[in-house]
Amino acid sequence: MVALLRPAALPAQNSDAAPQLQKLVEVYRFLARYYVDEVEMAPLVEQAIKGMLDELDPHSAYLDAEQMESVAASFDGEFSGIGVEFNILRDTIIVVNTIAGGPAERVGVRPNDRIVRIDTLDAVGMRQVDVPKHLRGRTGTRVAVDVVRRGVGERLHFVMVRDRIPLNTVDAAYMAADGIGYIKVNRFGRTTMSEFREAYERLGRPAKLILDLRGNGGGLLEQAIGMAEFFLPRGALIVSTEGRGVPPRTFRAQSDGEDLDGALVVLIDEVSASASEIVTGAVQDWDRGVVVGRPSFGKGLVQRQVSLGDGSAVRITVARYHTPSGRVIQRPYEKGKREEYYLDHLRRYDDAVRDSLDAAAPAFRTLRSGRTVRGGGGIRPDILIDVDTTEYSQYQAQLIRRGVVNEYVGVLMDSRRDSLQRLYPTFERFDEAFEIDDATLRGLTELGAERGVAPDEAGFAVSAELLRVQLKALVAQRLFGTEGYYRVVNRLRSEAFREAVSLLEAWEQRGRPLLENRK
């Protein structure tokens, strides 16, 4: 989560700053003038900047100009392109889905088309990171692609005019059960609250809501505050910040929220961070809803983004976030030890480590009922759902990492898309009747063997049912969009989702008592 900042003068209180800056300049000039070989200075400067930041906290960072373009598109919620979701399989660009109403859909590009040429460039063998550079561009400019389509003997040639393509931050919004709405937010970009409100209205302003922030790594502070405001009354403290070189700030709800009384469950996991933790911390501290899932990441440092002249930027940590009850969101770290910081994050989910952390965590009181919540970094759920590893196997992991699962779904859609669309015109019909049979599942293992994943009968036996769900969910994604994927996975494989539905169905008996004082 970042705020934009123009470069400022050196702090007056740091008398050592000017001599140290002069030292850097002297070394640069000496290298540029006298080094034995011709040397390109730009990469050395970038490495020097990265080296300085690496000695600080784990979230201060340098972003080059190319990274900044991608970040800007993510925050802005749109970019200009042709409107396709794609993947790279065996050196070929595969169209996973076309965005409704986008340039690609309008000219007839279909899911599972293979893009083999972009303008004058051979696209076979193109790296995934390079594809957007050629498909995206200024709105109104033209791009031509050649595609290979199953069942068509010759290449198909399409010419498209690039247009604005939305990057949605709400992945799914549907009724999870009678009277219970579900909205999944994948990050906090500039359009998040407008998307969220539209989804909430489309669901009929449900009196009971599941807000899914699992996997949401954060984003823009203003949008996080807006989401917390949605559920809180005017004047409620949402988050505060304190730092050495910046004045303390508090952020409060500016008006009564649109949903002050509805039953609410927030889902989080170990990837939920930053903006997600601000929203969840405010909901928990005000006893506004029940938090379900796994402890969040613990990223509570405020970065200010300083734009540099070449389009790059540095993000400098200037303060720490506190929840309304006073908890520090940032978990502990040692400066200069980034690798250890991320390894420690993984260790926190071992039972013994988690239990010891919980026992040592400082206690805080919520602001309405005075119940106990724990500090020490991150947000600890009111109801903990452990990771289910009983169906995990290295064989399944290899099929996923080698891209075999995605490739196999592409094969299935190549041969069966038309028939599947006829048989299952709605998601409800698909969810009720479509199953991955044994023959289809064995086809996955056969493709895996062709791609170098050795058959493993024991691993297959452990993971077979999970693989069925993954394949069904991915087929649903190709037919009904991202929401289809989550509707399958939530119902069949998410204990946290099922617990949320159960709590909301019995809110007065199970949900509301959790928000009362339990001393």
N, C-alpha and C positions, 0 to 999 in steps of 0.2 A: 504494500500500500504506500503510495508516494504522493507528495505534494510538489508542485513545480516551484522552482526558485531561481532567480537570476543570480549569476556570480556576484559575490560580495567582496568587499575589502577584507584584508586580513584582520582578525580580531585584535583590538588594541591591547587587550590584556596579555597577549602572548608575545612577550618581548623576544623570544627565540625564533619566531616564525620567519621574520625577514632574512636573517642570516642563513637559515636552512633552505629557504627558497633560492637564495643567491648561490648556494652550494650546488643545487640541482642544475641551475642555469650554467654554471661554470663547467660542470661535467659534460653537459650536452654540447656546449661550444667546443670543448677540447676534443671530444670524440668526432664531432662533425668535421673539424679542421685537420686533425693530426692522425686519426686512426689509420693503420697501415693499409687497409683495403677500403675501397669504396663501400659505404655502409648506408642502408636505407634507415633513416632515423625514426620514421613514423612507427614501425613495429616496436622499436626499443622504447619509445615514449609510452605506448600502450602497455607494454609489459611492466614498465616502471610504475604506472598508475595502478595496474592490477596488483603488483607486489605490495604497494603501500596499503591498499584496501584489504589485502589478504591478512595483514597483521592486525586488523581491527575485528569488529563483530562479524558474525557469519552472514549478515544481510546487506552490508554496504557493498556496492558492486559497480563495475564499469560495464557499459553497454556500447558496443560499436554502432556505427550508423545503420548497418543492416539490421541489427537486433532492434534498434529503436523504431525502425519502420514497422516491424512485426508487432512490437509492443503498442505502438500508437493505434494500429488497426484493432488490436484486441480491446483496448480501452474505449476507442471510439464506437465500437460495435458495428463497423462496416468497412468494406474495402471495395475497390473497383476491379471487377474481373468478369468471368463468364458464368460463374455459379455452379461449380461442381465440387462434390466431395470426392477425393481420389485416394488411392493407395498405390504403392509400388510392389508388384509381385513378379519375381523372376525378370527383373530389369524392364518391366513394361508398366506404363501408367494405366491403371484400371479405374474407370469411373464407378465409384461406389453408389452415389446418388446425385441427382440433379436437383437444384434448388427451385422450388415452385415459382414459376413466372420469370426465372432468370434467363439470360441470353442462351445458354446451352439448351435448356428445355424448349425454348421457343423455336429453335431451328431443328430440333429433332434428335439431339444427342440423348442416348439412353444409358441407364445404369448397365454396367458390365461391358460397355464399349472400351476398346483398347486404343488409347491415343498413341499413334506411332510417329506423328510429325506435328510440329508447332511452327507455323509460318515456314521458314526455309530450313528449320533445324530438325535433324533426326532425333526423335524423343526416346527411342529405345536405348536403355542404359543410362538415362538421365537420373541424377540423384534426386531424392524426394525433396531436399531442401532447395533445389534449383527450379523445380517445376513452377512454383508461384511467381518466380521472376519473369517467366515467359507468358503465363496465362493471365496474370494481373497487369494492369496498366491504367492510364488515364481514362476516365469516363468518356465515351464517344469514339475511342480509337478501335480499330479493327484488328482481329486476330483470326487466322485460319488454322484449322486442325484437320488432320486426316485420321480416321479411326478404322479399326478392323472390328467387324461385328460378326458374331457367330451366325452361321447360316447364310451369310452374304459373301459372294465370291470375290468381290473387288473392294478396294478401299472406298470409304465414304468421305467426301470432302465437305466441310462445313465452314462457313464464314460468319463470324459473330461480331457484334458491336458491344464492347465492354460497357458494363453498367454498374451501379452501386449494388453491392451484395451485402445483406445484413449478416452479422455474426451474432446469432442469438445467444443470450446468456441464460434463458429459461429452456431447459432441455425437455421438460415434460410437465404437463398439467392435466390431470384427469381426476375423476371421482374414484377413490380407492375402495369405497364401500358406501352404503347408504348414508348420505349426509356428511361424508368425510372427503374433503378435497386433498389433493396431493400436488405440490409444486416443487420441482427440482431446479435449483439455481446453480450453474456450473462455475460462475465467477461474478465479480461485481464490476461491470463496465458502465459506460455512460447511459446505456439504454435499459439497465436492469430494472429500475423501479417502474418505468413505463411498461415494460414487458410483464413484470410481476402483477401490476394492477390490472392489465388487460386479461391475464390468465385468471386472476381472482374473480373478476367480473364475469368472465366466460363460464366459470364454474358455478355461477349463481351466488357469489359471496357466501361460501359455505360456513356454517356455524362451527364446524370442527375442521381443523387444518393440520396437515403434515407439511412442514417446511424442511426440505431435504438439502442440507449443506454439506453432505459427504463429498469428499473429493474437491471441494471448493477452496482453492488456495488463496483467495482474497481478491484485491483490486482497489477500487476507488473508495476513499473514506466517505465522501459525500453520499454515495449510494448505500453504504453500510448504515450510515446514520438515518437515511431515508427509510430503510427497511425496519430498523429498530423503532423509528417514530410511528410506523404503521400499526404497531401493537401497543404503544405506550401513551399515557396521557400527557397533556401539555405540561412542560416544566420538568419532566422526568429526566434525570441525568442519564446519558447514554454511555459516554466515555470521557476520560480526561487524559491529558498528557503532561509530562514533566521532563525537562532536560536541562543540561548545564548552560547552553548558549542561547536557548529560546525561552520566552516566557511561558508559564503554565497556561493551559487552555482547558476549558470544559465545553462539552457539547450536550445540549439539552433538546428535548422535543419541543419544537416551536408551536405545535398545535396538537389537539387531540388526534390520536390515531384513528384510522378507519376501521380497525378491528380491535376494540378494547376488551371485549368480554368473551369472545369465542374460545372454545377449547383448543389448545395449541400444543403440538409436539414438534420439537426441532431435532433432526437427525444430524449427527456429526461423526467424524472418524479421525484417524491420525493424520489425514491430509488436509482437513479443515484448518485454515490458518488465517491470521490477519483480520481482514474484514469479516470473515465468517465468525471469528472468535469475538469480535466486537458485538455483532448481533446476538450471538448465543449468550455471551456474558451478560448483556443487558436484559435479555429475556429471563435468564436464570436469576440474576440478582434482584429483579423486581417481582419474582415469583409469578411471572406472566405465563410461563409454559413449562412443560416437562422436557428435559434434554435426555435423549436416548442415543446410545451408540458406544463409541470408544473415545478415550481422551484425545483432545485436539492437539495440533502440532506444537503450539506455544510460540507463535511469532508475534511479538508485541512491540516491535521497534518501529519508530516513525522515521521513514526516509524522506529526505528532500532531494528532488531531482534537479541537478544543475546541468543545463544544456551547454555543450561545448561547440566551438565554431564549425567543426566538420560534420555536424549531425549526430555525433556521439553524445554520451551523457554519463555522469557519475551520480550514483544514489548514495547519499551520505546519511547515516543514522544520526538524528539530532534529539530524539526523545523516546520515552517509553509510554505505552498505553496502560491505563488502569481501568478496570471495570467499575461500575457504579459503587460496589461495596468496597473498593480499594485494592482489589487483587491485581497484581502485575501479570499481564498476559504472557510476557516473554519468559521462556524457561531459561535456567542458568546456562552460561557458556563461558569458555575461556578464550580471550582474545588470541587470534592467530591460529586457532585449532578448529578449523571448519570441518575437516574430515571426522574428527572425534565427535563434534557436535551432531552430525547427521547419523553417525553410528550409534550414538547414545539414544537418539530418537527411536531407532529400531529396537534397542534393548529395553526401552520402557514398556514394551508390550509383552515381555516375559513376566509370568505371574509373580515370581519372587521379587523382581525389580519393581514392578508396579505396586505390589503390596507395601514394600518398604518406602517407596516414594509417597504413597498415600498416608502412611503412618506419620511421616515426618512433615507433611505439608501443613502450613499454617491454616488455622481455621478463621473463617469470616462469617458474618451474619447477613442474610438477605434482608432487603429493605422493607418488605411488607410483613412477612410472617416471622422473621428472625431465625429461620432455620439455618443450619450449618452448611456452608459450602467451602471447598478447599482451594487454597492458592498454590503457589509453587510453580506456576507456569502452565499455560494451556487451560482449557475448560474441561472439568471432569463431569461426565454425564450423571444425571440423577439415577438412571438405570443403565448399568454397564452390560454391553453385549460383546462377549469375547469372539475372536475370530474362529470360525469353524474350519479346521484344517483336516477333517477326517476324510475328505474326498480329494485332497490335494496329492499329486504325485509328480515326480520329476518328468515322467513321460508326458503328462498333460502340459507341463510348463514348456517342454521342448517343442511340442506341437504349436503352441502359441508363439513362442519366441522366434521360431523359424518361419513364421508366417503361414504355416500349413492350414490352420483353422480358417483364417481369412481367405486364403486361396480356395479352399474347398467350398466355402460358402459361395464364392464367385462361380465355381464350376456348377454348383447346384442351381444358382440363379440363371446361368447361361442356358441351361437345358430345361428349366421348369418355371421360369418367371411367368410366362403367359398362362400356363395352366394353373399356377398358384393364384394369380390374380382373378381368374374365373371362379375357382373353387372358394376363395376366401375374400369376398369383396369388402368385408369389414374386419377390423381387428378382433372384435368379439367372436366372430365365426372362426377366425384363425386360431385364437387362443383356446377355444373350446375343442377344435377338431384336429388341428395339425400336430403331428408328433414326429420325432426323429426315430425311425425304426432301426432294427439291428443292421439291416443291409446298408442303410445310409451311414450308420456309425462305422461299420467296417470299411466302407469306402474312404472314410477319413484316415484310418490307420494305413490303408494301402497307399494313399497319396503321401502320407508321412514317410513310409518306407522309401518311396521314390525320391523324396527330398532329403534323405539321409537321416531320418529319425528311426532308429532301430526299433522293431516291434518289441513290446514289453507287455506280456499278457498280465502280469501281476499289476503293473501300473495302470493298464487299461481297465482291469476289473475294479480298481479303487476309484477311478475317475470317470467311469462310463456315464453315470447318471448326470454328473456335472457337465460333461461334454455335450450330452443331449440338450441340456438347458442352454448352454452357450450357443450351440448351433441354432436352436429354435429362436433365441433372442436375436441373433445376427440376421436370420432370415426375416424376422419381424422388422428389424431396422431397415432392411432393403425394401420391404413392402410398405411400411407405414411410418418411416422416419425414426428419429432418435427416441421419440416417446414410446414407440412399439418395443424397442429394446428394454427400456426400464420397466414397462408394464409386465413383461415376461419375467425378468430377473427379480423384480420386487416380490411378485406373487410366489415364485417357485424357490427362490434361494436367499431371500433377505430376512433374517430373523429380526433385525432391527425394524424393518418395515412392518412385519407382522405384529411385533410388540407395540408399535405406534398405533396401528389399527385397533388392537385389543384394548389399549388404554383409552382411546377415544370412544370406542363403543360402550365402555363401562366407565365413563369419565367421572361421574359422581361417586362411584364406589372405589375406583382405582386411581384415576388421574388427579382429581382435585386434592385428595388427601396427601399426595406427595408434595404439594405446594404449601402445606400447612406446617406450623411449627412442630418439629418432632423431638423437642427436648424432653 
